[in-house]
Amino acid sequence: MGGSLNANHLVFLLQGALWTIVLSVIALVGGGIVGFVVALARIAPSRVVRIAAAGYVGLIQGTPLLVIMFLTFFGLPAIGIRITPLAAASVSLTIYVAAYLGEIWRGSILSVPTPQWEAAEGLALSRGQRMLRVVLPQAIRIATPPTVGFVVQIIKNTSLASVVGFVELARSGQIINNSLFEPFLIYAIVAVLYFALCYPVSRLSRRLERRAGQPRGQTLAPA
């Protein structure tokens, strides 16, 4: 690229920001699917399933995301599994996000008032019916603010994908800086772009928290 900062550099940064959004969405969707399974496993009737899910959460939360990235990108090829930077970043973030969303959603499920569980049992609903018709609709409302808030962490953590060669926003800034040698200017722009991505999500999370704090009537009463 060379020379001084120009429109082409800015376009390159915006492309990096777009890939940051794409990677964040992949991590949120993939981590959400796995995290939902983890949340249900954490409250499953089977003790073995609960222990296995708790072990997964403890292991992932106790391991830096950077290490997970290295294990995925450099470790899998060592056993004959080739993986692209995008796939490595997506898998690593999915594994990481699932552990945290699983705990957020488990707490939200358990936060549903006990009378709601008892009322559902009083209606002779099966465990699956109680979860689908009574507990989960209320848990979703409770879980939405912290989940949206966690999206900010996902966006910021995508910057670690640069260590496996994936060109997202942070890596784009690094590439441009290696050409222009203007770290303050380049990384200031990168910081502004991250702020532009994260601030609206943070505001939305706080707004949802305020709404969730408003008194609500119970959605199910005993027959």
C-alpha positions as protocol buffer text, in pm:
chain_id: "A"
residue {
  index: 1
  type: MET
  ca { x: 0 y: 0 z: 0 }
}
residue {
  index: 2
  type: GLY
  ca { x: 279 y: 244 z: 93 }
}
residue {
  index: 3
  type: GLY
  ca { x: 273 y: 627 z: 97 }
}
residue {
  index: 4
  type: SER
  ca { x: 37 y: 817 z: 325 }
}
residue {
  index: 5
  type: LEU
  ca { x: -305 y: 724 z: 448 }
}
residue {
  index: 6
  type: ASN
  ca { x: -559 y: 740 z: 168 }
}
residue {
  index: 7
  type: ALA
  ca { x: -905 y: 622 z: 71 }
}
residue {
  index: 8
  type: ASN
  ca { x: -781 y: 277 z: -25 }
}
residue {
  index: 9
  type: HIS
  ca { x: -650 y: 224 z: 327 }
}
residue {
  index: 10
  type: LEU
  ca { x: -982 y: 330 z: 473 }
}
residue {
  index: 11
  type: VAL
  ca { x: -1168 y: 94 z: 242 }
}
residue {
  index: 12
  type: PHE
  ca { x: -936 y: -187 z: 351 }
}
residue {
  index: 13
  type: LEU
  ca { x: -1013 y: -108 z: 716 }
}
residue {
  index: 14
  type: LEU
  ca { x: -1386 y: -105 z: 645 }
}
residue {
  index: 15
  type: GLN
  ca { x: -1354 y: -444 z: 476 }
}
residue {
  index: 16
  type: GLY
  ca { x: -1180 y: -568 z: 789 }
}
residue {
  index: 17
  type: ALA
  ca { x: -1464 y: -428 z: 998 }
}
residue {
  index: 18
  type: LEU
  ca { x: -1711 y: -614 z: 777 }
}
residue {
  index: 19
  type: TRP
  ca { x: -1526 y: -940 z: 837 }
}
residue {
  index: 20
  type: THR
  ca { x: -1530 y: -863 z: 1209 }
}
residue {
  index: 21
  type: ILE
  ca { x: -1909 y: -842 z: 1190 }
}
residue {
  index: 22
  type: VAL
  ca { x: -1928 y: -1165 z: 987 }
}
residue {
  index: 23
  type: LEU
  ca { x: -1707 y: -1350 z: 1235 }
}
residue {
  index: 24
  type: SER
  ca { x: -1908 y: -1211 z: 1527 }
}
residue {
  index: 25
  type: VAL
  ca { x: -2233 y: -1334 z: 1372 }
}
residue {
  index: 26
  type: ILE
  ca { x: -2083 y: -1679 z: 1310 }
}
residue {
  index: 27
  type: ALA
  ca { x: -1961 y: -1695 z: 1669 }
}
residue {
  index: 28
  type: LEU
  ca { x: -2296 y: -1579 z: 1807 }
}
residue {
  index: 29
  type: VAL
  ca { x: -2502 y: -1823 z: 1601 }
}
residue {
  index: 30
  type: GLY
  ca { x: -2268 y: -2119 z: 1643 }
}
residue {
  index: 31
  type: GLY
  ca { x: -2201 y: -2042 z: 2007 }
}
residue {
  index: 32
  type: GLY
  ca { x: -2570 y: -1986 z: 2066 }
}
residue {
  index: 33
  type: ILE
  ca { x: -2666 y: -2327 z: 1930 }
}
residue {
  index: 34
  type: VAL
  ca { x: -2400 y: -2510 z: 2129 }
}
residue {
  index: 35
  type: GLY
  ca { x: -2457 y: -2286 z: 2431 }
}
residue {
  index: 36
  type: PHE
  ca { x: -2827 y: -2373 z: 2437 }
}
residue {
  index: 37
  type: VAL
  ca { x: -2737 y: -2742 z: 2446 }
}
residue {
  index: 38
  type: VAL
  ca { x: -2487 y: -2671 z: 2724 }
}
residue {
  index: 39
  type: ALA
  ca { x: -2746 y: -2476 z: 2924 }
}
residue {
  index: 40
  type: LEU
  ca { x: -2996 y: -2762 z: 2902 }
}
residue {
  index: 41
  type: ALA
  ca { x: -2725 y: -3015 z: 2986 }
}
residue {
  index: 42
  type: ARG
  ca { x: -2631 y: -2815 z: 3296 }
}
residue {
  index: 43
  type: ILE
  ca { x: -2982 y: -2864 z: 3436 }
}
residue {
  index: 44
  type: ALA
  ca { x: -3045 y: -3211 z: 3294 }
}
residue {
  index: 45
  type: PRO
  ca { x: -3188 y: -3483 z: 3522 }
}
residue {
  index: 46
  type: SER
  ca { x: -2883 y: -3701 z: 3452 }
}
residue {
  index: 47
  type: ARG
  ca { x: -2594 y: -3634 z: 3689 }
}
residue {
  index: 48
  type: VAL
  ca { x: -2344 y: -3759 z: 3431 }
}
residue {
  index: 49
  type: VAL
  ca { x: -2469 y: -3509 z: 3173 }
}
residue {
  index: 50
  type: ARG
  ca { x: -2456 y: -3225 z: 3426 }
}
residue {
  index: 51
  type: ILE
  ca { x: -2099 y: -3311 z: 3525 }
}
residue {
  index: 52
  type: ALA
  ca { x: -1989 y: -3336 z: 3161 }
}
residue {
  index: 53
  type: ALA
  ca { x: -2144 y: -2997 z: 3079 }
}
residue {
  index: 54
  type: ALA
  ca { x: -1992 y: -2839 z: 3389 }
}
residue {
  index: 55
  type: GLY
  ca { x: -1653 y: -2982 z: 3293 }
}
residue {
  index: 56
  type: TYR
  ca { x: -1680 y: -2829 z: 2946 }
}
residue {
  index: 57
  type: VAL
  ca { x: -1773 y: -2489 z: 3087 }
}
residue {
  index: 58
  type: GLY
  ca { x: -1497 y: -2498 z: 3347 }
}
residue {
  index: 59
  type: LEU
  ca { x: -1235 y: -2607 z: 3094 }
}
residue {
  index: 60
  type: ILE
  ca { x: -1323 y: -2346 z: 2833 }
}
residue {
  index: 61
  type: GLN
  ca { x: -1370 y: -2059 z: 3077 }
}
residue {
  index: 62
  type: GLY
  ca { x: -1037 y: -2147 z: 3234 }
}
residue {
  index: 63
  type: THR
  ca { x: -855 y: -2148 z: 2899 }
}
residue {
  index: 64
  type: PRO
  ca { x: -759 y: -1823 z: 2720 }
}
residue {
  index: 65
  type: LEU
  ca { x: -924 y: -1780 z: 2382 }
}
residue {
  index: 66
  type: LEU
  ca { x: -581 y: -1722 z: 2233 }
}
residue {
  index: 67
  type: VAL
  ca { x: -474 y: -2074 z: 2337 }
}
residue {
  index: 68
  type: ILE
  ca { x: -792 y: -2220 z: 2186 }
}
residue {
  index: 69
  type: MET
  ca { x: -711 y: -2038 z: 1861 }
}
residue {
  index: 70
  type: PHE
  ca { x: -359 y: -2182 z: 1857 }
}
residue {
  index: 71
  type: LEU
  ca { x: -483 y: -2533 z: 1934 }
}
residue {
  index: 72
  type: THR
  ca { x: -739 y: -2515 z: 1655 }
}
residue {
  index: 73
  type: PHE
  ca { x: -522 y: -2360 z: 1383 }
}
residue {
  index: 74
  type: PHE
  ca { x: -185 y: -2520 z: 1462 }
}
residue {
  index: 75
  type: GLY
  ca { x: -293 y: -2830 z: 1653 }
}
residue {
  index: 76
  type: LEU
  ca { x: -544 y: -2979 z: 1410 }
}
residue {
  index: 77
  type: PRO
  ca { x: -301 y: -2985 z: 1114 }
}
residue {
  index: 78
  type: ALA
  ca { x: -61 y: -3181 z: 1335 }
}
residue {
  index: 79
  type: ILE
  ca { x: -313 y: -3466 z: 1338 }
}
residue {
  index: 80
  type: GLY
  ca { x: -389 y: -3437 z: 968 }
}
residue {
  index: 81
  type: ILE
  ca { x: -684 y: -3198 z: 974 }
}
residue {
  index: 82
  type: ARG
  ca { x: -629 y: -2893 z: 751 }
}
residue {
  index: 83
  type: ILE
  ca { x: -826 y: -2583 z: 843 }
}
residue {
  index: 84
  type: THR
  ca { x: -850 y: -2231 z: 702 }
}
residue {
  index: 85
  type: PRO
  ca { x: -799 y: -1919 z: 916 }
}
residue {
  index: 86
  type: LEU
  ca { x: -1171 y: -1836 z: 892 }
}
residue {
  index: 87
  type: ALA
  ca { x: -1273 y: -2187 z: 995 }
}
residue {
  index: 88
  type: ALA
  ca { x: -1020 y: -2191 z: 1279 }
}
residue {
  index: 89
  type: ALA
  ca { x: -1140 y: -1856 z: 1410 }
}
residue {
  index: 90
  type: SER
  ca { x: -1506 y: -1957 z: 1375 }
}
residue {
  index: 91
  type: VAL
  ca { x: -1461 y: -2290 z: 1553 }
}
residue {
  index: 92
  type: SER
  ca { x: -1253 y: -2136 z: 1832 }
}
residue {
  index: 93
  type: LEU
  ca { x: -1498 y: -1854 z: 1895 }
}
residue {
  index: 94
  type: THR
  ca { x: -1795 y: -2091 z: 1880 }
}
residue {
  index: 95
  type: ILE
  ca { x: -1638 y: -2316 z: 2144 }
}
residue {
  index: 96
  type: TYR
  ca { x: -1552 y: -2014 z: 2359 }
}
residue {
  index: 97
  type: VAL
  ca { x: -1883 y: -1833 z: 2324 }
}
residue {
  index: 98
  type: ALA
  ca { x: -2085 y: -2150 z: 2389 }
}
residue {
  index: 99
  type: ALA
  ca { x: -1933 y: -2191 z: 2736 }
}
residue {
  index: 100
  type: TYR
  ca { x: -2028 y: -1838 z: 2840 }
}
residue {
  index: 101
  type: LEU
  ca { x: -2371 y: -1825 z: 2677 }
}
residue {
  index: 102
  type: GLY
  ca { x: -2446 y: -2167 z: 2826 }
}
residue {
  index: 103
  type: GLU
  ca { x: -2387 y: -2028 z: 3174 }
}
residue {
  index: 104
  type: ILE
  ca { x: -2578 y: -1707 z: 3104 }
}
residue {
  index: 105
  type: TRP
  ca { x: -2876 y: -1903 z: 2979 }
}
residue {
  index: 106
  type: ARG
  ca { x: -2857 y: -2163 z: 3256 }
}
residue {
  index: 107
  type: GLY
  ca { x: -2877 y: -1882 z: 3509 }
}
residue {
  index: 108
  type: SER
  ca { x: -3169 y: -1729 z: 3322 }
}
residue {
  index: 109
  type: ILE
  ca { x: -3359 y: -2058 z: 3319 }
}
residue {
  index: 110
  type: LEU
  ca { x: -3302 y: -2105 z: 3691 }
}
residue {
  index: 111
  type: SER
  ca { x: -3411 y: -1744 z: 3750 }
}
residue {
  index: 112
  type: VAL
  ca { x: -3765 y: -1823 z: 3639 }
}
residue {
  index: 113
  type: PRO
  ca { x: -3970 y: -1799 z: 3961 }
}
residue {
  index: 114
  type: THR
  ca { x: -4033 y: -2130 z: 4137 }
}
residue {
  index: 115
  type: PRO
  ca { x: -4414 y: -2082 z: 4136 }
}
residue {
  index: 116
  type: GLN
  ca { x: -4401 y: -2094 z: 3755 }
}
residue {
  index: 117
  type: TRP
  ca { x: -4231 y: -2434 z: 3763 }
}
residue {
  index: 118
  type: GLU
  ca { x: -4478 y: -2556 z: 4024 }
}
residue {
  index: 119
  type: ALA
  ca { x: -4775 y: -2425 z: 3828 }
}
residue {
  index: 120
  type: ALA
  ca { x: -4655 y: -2607 z: 3517 }
}
residue {
  index: 121
  type: GLU
  ca { x: -4617 y: -2928 z: 3716 }
}
residue {
  index: 122
  type: GLY
  ca { x: -4966 y: -2876 z: 3852 }
}
residue {
  index: 123
  type: LEU
  ca { x: -5097 y: -2874 z: 3497 }
}
residue {
  index: 124
  type: ALA
  ca { x: -4945 y: -3219 z: 3448 }
}
residue {
  index: 125
  type: LEU
  ca { x: -4711 y: -3101 z: 3173 }
}
residue {
  index: 126
  type: SER
  ca { x: -4412 y: -3315 z: 3082 }
}
residue {
  index: 127
  type: ARG
  ca { x: -4062 y: -3181 z: 3144 }
}
residue {
  index: 128
  type: GLY
  ca { x: -4027 y: -3090 z: 2777 }
}
residue {
  index: 129
  type: GLN
  ca { x: -4363 y: -2915 z: 2771 }
}
residue {
  index: 130
  type: ARG
  ca { x: -4279 y: -2723 z: 3088 }
}
residue {
  index: 131
  type: MET
  ca { x: -3956 y: -2601 z: 2933 }
}
residue {
  index: 132
  type: LEU
  ca { x: -4104 y: -2506 z: 2595 }
}
residue {
  index: 133
  type: ARG
  ca { x: -4435 y: -2357 z: 2708 }
}
residue {
  index: 134
  type: VAL
  ca { x: -4357 y: -2205 z: 3045 }
}
residue {
  index: 135
  type: VAL
  ca { x: -3991 y: -2177 z: 3140 }
}
residue {
  index: 136
  type: LEU
  ca { x: -3809 y: -2089 z: 2818 }
}
residue {
  index: 137
  type: PRO
  ca { x: -4040 y: -1802 z: 2713 }
}
residue {
  index: 138
  type: GLN
  ca { x: -3971 y: -1634 z: 3047 }
}
residue {
  index: 139
  type: ALA
  ca { x: -3603 y: -1729 z: 3048 }
}
residue {
  index: 140
  type: ILE
  ca { x: -3556 y: -1572 z: 2706 }
}
residue {
  index: 141
  type: ARG
  ca { x: -3681 y: -1240 z: 2839 }
}
residue {
  index: 142
  type: ILE
  ca { x: -3442 y: -1263 z: 3134 }
}
residue {
  index: 143
  type: ALA
  ca { x: -3148 y: -1373 z: 2917 }
}
residue {
  index: 144
  type: THR
  ca { x: -3181 y: -1114 z: 2642 }
}
residue {
  index: 145
  type: PRO
  ca { x: -3002 y: -818 z: 2812 }
}
residue {
  index: 146
  type: PRO
  ca { x: -2692 y: -1013 z: 2925 }
}
residue {
  index: 147
  type: THR
  ca { x: -2678 y: -1194 z: 2593 }
}
residue {
  index: 148
  type: VAL
  ca { x: -2682 y: -869 z: 2398 }
}
residue {
  index: 149
  type: GLY
  ca { x: -2422 y: -730 z: 2637 }
}
residue {
  index: 150
  type: PHE
  ca { x: -2200 y: -1032 z: 2575 }
}
residue {
  index: 151
  type: VAL
  ca { x: -2208 y: -958 z: 2203 }
}
residue {
  index: 152
  type: VAL
  ca { x: -1973 y: -667 z: 2278 }
}
residue {
  index: 153
  type: GLN
  ca { x: -1721 y: -915 z: 2417 }
}
residue {
  index: 154
  type: ILE
  ca { x: -1760 y: -1130 z: 2107 }
}
residue {
  index: 155
  type: ILE
  ca { x: -1689 y: -836 z: 1878 }
}
residue {
  index: 156
  type: LYS
  ca { x: -1377 y: -740 z: 2071 }
}
residue {
  index: 157
  type: ASN
  ca { x: -1254 y: -1099 z: 2097 }
}
residue {
  index: 158
  type: THR
  ca { x: -1263 y: -1138 z: 1718 }
}
residue {
  index: 159
  type: SER
  ca { x: -942 y: -932 z: 1718 }
}
residue {
  index: 160
  type: LEU
  ca { x: -760 y: -1245 z: 1838 }
}
residue {
  index: 161
  type: ALA
  ca { x: -835 y: -1408 z: 1503 }
}
residue {
  index: 162
  type: SER
  ca { x: -544 y: -1204 z: 1366 }
}
residue {
  index: 163
  type: VAL
  ca { x: -300 y: -1449 z: 1531 }
}
residue {
  index: 164
  type: VAL
  ca { x: -409 y: -1723 z: 1289 }
}
residue {
  index: 165
  type: GLY
  ca { x: -383 y: -1494 z: 986 }
}
residue {
  index: 166
  type: PHE
  ca { x: -748 y: -1404 z: 948 }
}
residue {
  index: 167
  type: VAL
  ca { x: -780 y: -1049 z: 819 }
}
residue {
  index: 168
  type: GLU
  ca { x: -1043 y: -879 z: 1032 }
}
residue {
  index: 169
  type: LEU
  ca { x: -1036 y: -523 z: 1166 }
}
residue {
  index: 170
  type: ALA
  ca { x: -734 y: -556 z: 1397 }
}
residue {
  index: 171
  type: ARG
  ca { x: -531 y: -745 z: 1138 }
}
residue {
  index: 172
  type: SER
  ca { x: -625 y: -491 z: 871 }
}
residue {
  index: 173
  type: GLY
  ca { x: -489 y: -214 z: 1091 }
}
residue {
  index: 174
  type: GLN
  ca { x: -170 y: -411 z: 1152 }
}
residue {
  index: 175
  type: ILE
  ca { x: -116 y: -469 z: 779 }
}
residue {
  index: 176
  type: ILE
  ca { x: -164 y: -99 z: 699 }
}
residue {
  index: 177
  type: ASN
  ca { x: 63 y: 7 z: 984 }
}
residue {
  index: 178
  type: ASN
  ca { x: 337 y: -227 z: 862 }
}
residue {
  index: 179
  type: SER
  ca { x: 322 y: -34 z: 536 }
}
residue {
  index: 180
  type: LEU
  ca { x: 280 y: 324 z: 659 }
}
residue {
  index: 181
  type: PHE
  ca { x: 448 y: 309 z: 1001 }
}
residue {
  index: 182
  type: GLU
  ca { x: 192 y: 544 z: 1156 }
}
residue {
  index: 183
  type: PRO
  ca { x: 72 y: 340 z: 1455 }
}
residue {
  index: 184
  type: PHE
  ca { x: -104 y: 619 z: 1644 }
}
residue {
  index: 185
  type: LEU
  ca { x: -315 y: 729 z: 1349 }
}
residue {
  index: 186
  type: ILE
  ca { x: -392 y: 378 z: 1221 }
}
residue {
  index: 187
  type: TYR
  ca { x: -484 y: 227 z: 1554 }
}
residue {
  index: 188
  type: ALA
  ca { x: -683 y: 535 z: 1650 }
}
residue {
  index: 189
  type: ILE
  ca { x: -898 y: 473 z: 1343 }
}
residue {
  index: 190
  type: VAL
  ca { x: -922 y: 103 z: 1434 }
}
residue {
  index: 191
  type: ALA
  ca { x: -1032 y: 200 z: 1785 }
}
residue {
  index: 192
  type: VAL
  ca { x: -1299 y: 433 z: 1646 }
}
residue {
  index: 193
  type: LEU
  ca { x: -1432 y: 155 z: 1423 }
}
residue {
  index: 194
  type: TYR
  ca { x: -1448 y: -89 z: 1715 }
}
residue {
  index: 195
  type: PHE
  ca { x: -1628 y: 178 z: 1917 }
}
residue {
  index: 196
  type: ALA
  ca { x: -1875 y: 229 z: 1631 }
}
residue {
  index: 197
  type: LEU
  ca { x: -1947 y: -145 z: 1634 }
}
residue {
  index: 198
  type: CYS
  ca { x: -1967 y: -192 z: 2011 }
}
residue {
  index: 199
  type: TYR
  ca { x: -2133 y: 124 z: 2140 }
}
residue {
  index: 200
  type: PRO
  ca { x: -2477 y: 71 z: 1981 }
}
residue {
  index: 201
  type: VAL
  ca { x: -2480 y: -285 z: 2116 }
}
residue {
  index: 202
  type: SER
  ca { x: -2389 y: -159 z: 2465 }
}
residue {
  index: 203
  type: ARG
  ca { x: -2669 y: 99 z: 2451 }
}
residue {
  index: 204
  type: LEU
  ca { x: -2916 y: -166 z: 2339 }
}
residue {
  index: 205
  type: SER
  ca { x: -2808 y: -393 z: 2625 }
}
residue {
  index: 206
  type: ARG
  ca { x: -2861 y: -119 z: 2884 }
}
residue {
  index: 207
  type: ARG
  ca { x: -3200 y: -35 z: 2735 }
}
residue {
  index: 208
  type: LEU
  ca { x: -3305 y: -400 z: 2752 }
}
residue {
  index: 209
  type: GLU
  ca { x: -3184 y: -421 z: 3112 }
}
residue {
  index: 210
  type: ARG
  ca { x: -3402 y: -125 z: 3207 }
}
residue {
  index: 211
  type: ARG
  ca { x: -3702 y: -283 z: 3038 }
}
residue {
  index: 212
  type: ALA
  ca { x: -3635 y: -617 z: 3205 }
}
residue {
  index: 213
  type: GLY
  ca { x: -3624 y: -443 z: 3542 }
}
residue {
  index: 214
  type: GLN
  ca { x: -3980 y: -318 z: 3505 }
}
residue {
  index: 215
  type: PRO
  ca { x: -4241 y: -515 z: 3704 }
}
residue {
  index: 216
  type: ARG
  ca { x: -4422 y: -778 z: 3503 }
}
residue {
  index: 217
  type: GLY
  ca { x: -4723 y: -987 z: 3575 }
}
residue {
  index: 218
  type: GLN
  ca { x: -4686 y: -1360 z: 3598 }
}
residue {
  index: 219
  type: THR
  ca { x: -4748 y: -1533 z: 3270 }
}
residue {
  index: 220
  type: LEU
  ca { x: -4892 y: -1852 z: 3412 }
}
residue {
  index: 221
  type: ALA
  ca { x: -5121 y: -1910 z: 3705 }
}
residue {
  index: 222
  type: PRO
  ca { x: -5216 y: -2241 z: 3859 }
}
residue {
  index: 223
  type: ALA
  ca { x: -5541 y: -2382 z: 3730 }
}
